[in-house]
Amino acid sequence: MKLLSRSTDQKMAGADYNVEVFKGDLREPESLHGFLERDCTVINLVYLWGESEAVNLEAMANLLDACKAAGIRRLIHCSTAAVVGRATDDLITEDTPCHPVTEYGVTKLRVEQAIIVAARDCFDVAILRPTSVFGPEGNPLKKLASDLVSGSRLGNYLKSCLFGKRRMNLVSVANVVCAIIFIMRRDEDFCGEIFIVSDDDSPTNNFTDVEKFLMSEFRINTYAIPRIPLPLWLLGFLLGAMGRNNINPYCNYDPEKLLSFGFKRAVTFETALAEYAAWYRSSQLSRT
């Protein structure tokens, strides 16, 4: 197995996984020579944060050219559920029309489209759209956990009243990795099939339940005054005014298509949340 990196730091590979670090940069096509092999499977996790849409599309074009030249078997592209954007439906599927409004969402959707066009009659493609991926060192949940531990008690209470039962759309990083491996091991051609990767079928994947769980795990006393849930339409209005991509507090991303192919999750949502809380306690709270 090869890992493309701008660094040659072998610590990135890990001796236990038999991974070779290949130095290269998607923005420099000549650096990709020798990286890919015929009939291999390519897993693309790249998004160039801080770069423009044009730079991201150019980098993807370079990778796609290298895939064609090498004669690869399959490209698994890890996109994002954010490409759906401001869909009005409460249940999002792979067939929901996409209306992204942020630069990130728009760029990721155009990358998807470029891959589909370039791969036609050349190699197989499967596209994964994970929701908000959480796990150790991941940004989702990190601010919530930090605010609960050291933020304003009043501010946390007001946020809890505002967010209420808003769907969090969290998905465990372990389940995203498991989905990639599942697609990689399938024999049939996917021909550009799109799969949502989510844990949204868990009823506890909402702000109130996640907040209560973390407060319990961190031994934080519940609020002295019971939460007064504000109407979620107010939250949706505020999210829209802030220019957010997904402004529907009731929105769920349906994982059924991937599950119908026989996909089995690595962990339940509740187990992943407990593991995250344990990591945060040991690595973050121990510093305070």
N, C-alpha and C positions, 0 to 999 in steps of 0.2 A: 504494500500500500504506500502511495506517495501523498505527501502533503505539500501543497504549494504555499510558499511563504516568502515575504521579502527579507526574512531573517534566516540565518543558518543555525540558529540556536537549537541544538538537538534535544534540549529539554522539552521542546514543544511536542516532540514525537512520543516519547515514553518507550523505554526499552521493552516493556511488557506487551506492546501492541505491534511490534514489527513494522514501524512506520518510518519511512525515509523522508526527511525534509528536503524538498527541492526548491532551491532559490530561484524566484522568478517574480514577475510583476505583470498583472493583466494589462497594465497601461503600456507595457513594452513587449510587443508581440514576439520579438526575436528571443526574448528570455524564456519563452515557453517551449522552445525546441528541445525535444527529448523528454518532456514532462509526461505526455500521454502515450499510451500504447494501444495497438489495435484491439478492438473488441472489449475494451475496458469500460467500466462504469464511472462516470464523473459525477461527483456530488458538489454542487455549487452553493456555497453559503455566503458569497461575497456581496456586500453593499459598501460602497465607498462613501462613508459618512464625511460630510464637509465638502464633498465634490458635487458638481452640477449634474443635472440629468444627462447632458451631452457627454460628460466624462464617464459616467456610469454606463451609458449605452455603448461608448467606444470600447470600454474595457470588456463588456460582454461580447461585442462583435469580435474582438481579438480571441476570446476564449472559444467562441463558436467556430471561427476559422480554424483554430488549432484542433478542435474536435473533428471537423470535417477532414482535415489533412491526415489525422491519425487513424480515421476510420473507427471511431469508438462505437460501442454497442448501445449505451444509454446515457442520457444526462438527467439527473435528478436535481431539479432546481428548487431550493427552499425560498419561497417568496414570503408573503405575509397576508393575513386576512384583512389588513388595512387597505388593500387595493379595492375592496368593496366600497369603502367610503361611506357616504351618507345615504345608505339604503333605508327605506321606510319600513321594510318588513321586520317583524320581531324575530323571525327565524330565517337566518341566512344560509343558503345552500350554494353549491358550486355553480348553479344556474342563475343566481341573483345578478342582475346587471350591476356593473361597477361604476361608481361615481365618486372617485377619490377627490379630495379638495386640498390635501396637503402636498407639498413637493415630494415627500417621501412616498406617499401612496401613488401619486401620478407616475413617478419614476419607476417604482416597482412594477406597476401594471404594464408600462411600456417595455420594460425588460422582459416580462412574461411574453408579450406579443412578439418581440423580436426573436425570442427563442423558438416559439412555435413556427414562425415563418422560416427561419434558418434551418431548422431540423428536418423539414419536410423532405422525404425521400432520401435522407442522409443517415439519421440515427433516431432511436426511440427517445421520447421525452415524457417525464412525469413531473408535475408541478405540485408542490405541497404548500398549503397556505396555513401556517400555524397562527393561532391567536396570540395573546400576550404571554410570551414565554417567561416563566419564572423558575428560579433555582439559585444556588449559591452564586453570589456576585452579580446576579442579574438585576436590572433596574426595576422591573415590576415587583412590587411589594417592598422594595428597599426603602422608599420614601415613607410609605405607610408605617412600616416597622420603626423607622427612625423617629417619626413624628410621635408615635405612641410612647416610645421610650423617653424622649427628651424634648418633645415639642410642647406647645402651649396646651394645657388641659382644656381651656375654654375653646381654643381653636379646633382641637380634636372633636370636642362635643358638637360644635356647630357643623363641622364637616360630616360627622356621623348622622346628624339629623337631615342634612341636605342630600347625602348620597344614599342613605337608607338601603333598600334592597336592590339598588342598581346592580345589574349583572357586571361581573368583573372580567369575564372572558379570559381567565387565566388558563394556561396549559403548562403542565410540567415539562421541563427540558428533557427529562428521561423519556417521556412519551413521544416527544418530537424526534429524538434520536432513534427510538424504537420504530417509529413510522418510516424513517429514512432507510433503516436496515430492512424492514419488511418489504418496501418497494424494490430495494436493491436485489433481494433474493427471489423476486418473482420472475417466472420464465416468460410470461406473455408480454406482448407489446402493449404499451399504454397509449401511444400515439397522441401525446399531448393532454392526457387526462389530468384533471385538477382534483386535488383532495384537500378538504379542510381538515386540519389537525386541531382538535379542541377537547377540552374537558367540560364543555358547557352543558353536558347532560347531567352534571352533578348539581343538585338543587342548592348546595351550599356555596356555589361559585358566585357569591354576591357580596357586596361590601359589608353589610351588617354581620353576616356569619363569619366572614374572614376576619374582620376586625375583632369580634368577640373571641374567636379562637386564639388570635395572636395575643390579645390582652390576657387571656387565661394562661397561655404558655409563658408569657413574660412576667407573670404574677403582678399584673397591673390591676388595681381596683376598678370595678365598673363605675360608670358615671353616677354621681350623687343624685342627679335628676334624670329620670327615665328619658330616653330619646323621644323626641317629638318628630316623627317622620314628616317631612315636607313633601308636597306633591312632586312626583318625578318629572312632570312636564316642566316645572320650574328649573330643575337641573338640566333638562334637555335644552331649554332656552339659553341658559347660561353657557353651556358647552358650545352651542352654536355661535354665541356672541364672542366667545374666546377663539373661534376658528378651528375647533377640534374636528377631527375626521369623523369619528363615530359619536353622534349626539343622541342616539336612541338608548335610554337607560334600560329598556326591556330587551335589547338585542341579544340573541343567542346565535352562535355559529354551529350549524348542524354537523356532527361527526359521523353521521350514519353511513355515508357512502364508503368511507374508508373501513368502517366496522363491517359493512356488508361483504367486503372482500376477504374477511377473515382476520383482520387486524386485531391483535390483543394488546392492550396497554401494558406498559411495564409496571405502573403503579396506579392506584386510585388517586383521585384528587385529594381526598382527605389525608392519605398517607404522604403524598408529596408535600402537602402543606405542613404536616407534622415534621417532616424531614427538614423543610426550610426553617421552621421555627427552631429546631435543634441546632442547625448550622448557625443561625443568627445569634442564639444564646452563647454558643461556644466561641465564635469568631468575632462578634461585635460587642456583645454585652460584657465579655471578659476584659475588654479594653477600658471600660468605664469604671 
